[in-house]
Amino acid sequence: MTATNNRVLVTGSSRGIGKAIALKLASQGFDIAVHYHSNVNAAEQTQAEIQALGVNASLIAFDVADRQAAKAQIEQDIAQNGAYYGVILNAGITKDTAFPAMTEDEWDSVIHTNLDGFYNVIQPTIMPMIQARNGGRIITMASVSGIAGNRGQVNYSASKAGLIGATKALSLELAKRKITVNCIAPGLIETDMVSDFPKDMVNQIVPMRRMGKVNEIAGLANFLMSDDAAYITRQVISVNGGMI
C-alpha cells in the first residue's frame, strides 16, 4: 500500500466477505471505515481486530438502501476524517423465490439494497475523492448470478447485473481521474448466505468441487486496491471455481 490518503470504506464489513476484506486491507496499512447496518457488536469486534493490526478503524452505521441516511453518515465521516481513497461496495441481501410467487417486497428490498445501494453509497464519495487529487479505487461486489442469471433469483440476478453495468459506466467517467472502478463476481463462497447449500450440489456445479473462501475474495480486493492494479479498470473478475 502506497496511497497517501489511505482510508477505505468497506460496506457490510462487520462479518463475512466484507470483514475478510477489511482485515486484509488493514494488514496492508489501510485505515478502514467499518460499515454496518444493525449488528454493532460484530462491527466493534471487527474494529478491534483491525486496530490490533496497528491501523485506524472507525465505525459508520446506516442502511445502504436508505439514501438520506447513507448520504448523511458518509458526508459526516468525510468531514471529520477526510476523503476515502477506496470504496468497496460489499453489503447485499438475497430473498430467493420463484418469480411467479415473488412478492413486491422481495423484489423491491433486493433492488433497493443491492442496486440502489450503488448510488446511495458511492455517489456521495466521488467528489471528495476527485478533489483529493490522489486517484482512488472503487470495487463493487456482484455475483455469478449477475453474469449468468440463476433460477429462484430473478430479483438478485437483476440487481447484480445492474450493478455490473453501473460499475462499467462509472469507470469510464472516472478513468481520467486515475480512479479505477472494478467489479468482483463471486460464486459460491463460504458465508452465512450459503451455509445450508448441499455439498453434493456444490460438487455438481463447481468444477473445483468446493466453495470458495472469504480470504480468496479478500486477496483479489487487496490486489485491486494496490498500485499494481493502477491500469486495471472497467473489469468484472469472476471468482467461482470455474462455474462459468
N, C-alpha and C positions, 0 to 999 in steps of 0.2 A: 504494500500500500504506500503510494507516494503522493496522494492528493493533499493539497494544502488545507482545504476545508473538508474535513473527513467525517462529517455527520451523515448517517444513513437512517432513513425512516423505513422500518420493516413492518408492514401491517400484518396483523394476525401472528405476532411473534411471541405470544405467551406459551405456545406449545407447537408440537408437530413440525412441519416443514419450516414454518416461519421462525420458530425457536432455533432450529438447527442452523438456519441461515444467519440469524443474528449472532449466534455464538461463533460461527466460523469467521464472520467478518470482524467480530471483536478480537478474535485471536490474531488477526492480521493488522490490528491497530485502529480500526474504525470505531468511532463513537456511535452508539446506537440509540435511536428513539424507539423504545419498545411500545408498540401499539397493542391495545387490547380493547375488547368491547365491554365485557362484564366480569371476567374472571380475574379480579385484582390479585388474588393470592398467587395464581400461576404467573402473572405478569411480574409481581415482585420477586418471585423465585428466579425468573429469567434475568431480571435486573441484577440481582445479587450475583448470579453466576457470571454475568458479563463484567461487572465491577471487579470480581475476583481475578479477571484477566488483565486488570490494570488500565482499563479504559473507562470512559464515562458512559453512563446509561441513564436516560430519562424515561419517564412513563408518559404516555399520551393515550387518552381513552375517548373513543367515540364509535358509533355505529357507522360503518362505511356507507351504508345505504341512506344515511341522514345527511343531506347536502349541507344544511346550515351548521349542524354540529361539527362535521368534518372541517369545513372552512374555518369556523371559529377556533377550533382547537389547533389546527395546523398553523394558522396565522399567528396565534398567540405563542406557539412554540418557536416559530421562526423569529418573532420579535424578541423573544427572550434569549435564544441560543444561536441564532444565525441560520442562514440558508442551509438546506441539505445538499450534500454532494451527490447523494444517491437516494432513490426511492424504489422500494421493492413492494409491488402490489401483490400480496400473497393471500389476504383474507378472502374467503369464499365459502359458499354453502351449497349443499345439494338437497333437493326434495324430489326424489325419484318416484315416478309412477307412469303407467302407460298413458299416452297423450289423451285418448278418449275419456279417461277418468280424471284427468288433471284439473285441479281447481284453479280459479283465478289467483288465489293467494299463492299456490305452489308455483305458478308461472311468475307472478309479479315479484315475489320476495327473492327468487333466484336471480331474475334480471336486475332488480334494483341493487342487490348486493354485488353480484359478480361483474355486471357491465356498467351500471350507473356509478359503481364504486370507482371505476377508472377516472371518470370526470371528477367525482367528489373529492378524491384523494390527490390525484396528480395535478389537476388544473391550478389549485392554489400554490403549488410548489414551483411552478415553471418560471414565473417572472423573477422571483428571488434567486433561483438557480442561474438564470441568464445574467442577471445583474451582478452576480458574484464573479463573472468572467473567469471561471475556473473549470469550464466544461462540466461534465456530470454523467451520471448513469441512471437510467430508468429500466427496471426489469419488471415485466408482468408475468403472472403465473397463469397459464392457460391449462390445457389438458389434451390428452389424446382424443377426448370426446369432441373438442372444438375443431379438430382436424378431420376426423373420420365420422363423427356422429356416433350415437350409441342408443340402442333401444331402451325405453324407460327413462331416458334423459334428454328429451327434446328441449326442455327448458334450460338445462345445464349446458347442453351442446350449443344451443343458440347463444347463450351468454358468453361462452368461451370462444366461439367463432367470431362473435362481435368484438371481443377483446383482442383477438389476433389482428383483425382489420384495423382497429383503433391504434394498436401498437405500431403497425407498419406505417400508417398515415402520419402519426406523430413523429416517427423517426425522420421522415422527410422534412418536416418543419424545423427540427432541431439539429440536423446534421451540421449545418454551417456554424452552429454554436459550440461544436465539439461535445455535444451531449448525445450519447448513444442511447438507443431505445430498442430493447430486445425482449423476446418472449421465450420463456421456458415452458414446454408442454410435457408434464409428467404423465406416465402411465400409471400402473398400479404401484403405489408407494405405501409402505407400512406405516399407516397412521390410523387414528380413530375412525376416519371416514370409511375405511375399507376393512375394519377389524373383523367383520363376520364374513368376508369373502371366502368362498370354499377353495381349499388348496387344490382340489382336482380341477377346478375351473381355471386357476392360475396356470396349471401345467398345460391346459389345452390352448390357452390364448396367448401365453407369453413364451416365445421361443427359448428364452433363458431359464424358464421353468421356476421362476421365483419372483417375488415382489422386489421392488427397489427399496433402498434405504434412504432415509431423510438426508443423511450425510452425502449421498451421491447427488442429490439436488443442490445441497449447500455448496458442494465443491464447484459445481458449474456456476452458480450465482457468484461465488467468490472470484472465479476467473473473469466473468463478465464485468465485475466491478473493478478489475485491475487495469493497470496501464497496458498490459499485454493485449488487452481486448479493445484498445482505442480505435481500431479500424473495423470493428465488427458492429454493425447496426442494421436494423430492419430485418432481423433474422428470427425465425421460430426454430428453436432447438429442442428436439424430442429426446426424452429420457424415459424409455419404455421397454427396454429389454428386447427390442426387435418386434414389437407388436404390429407396427405399421412402418 
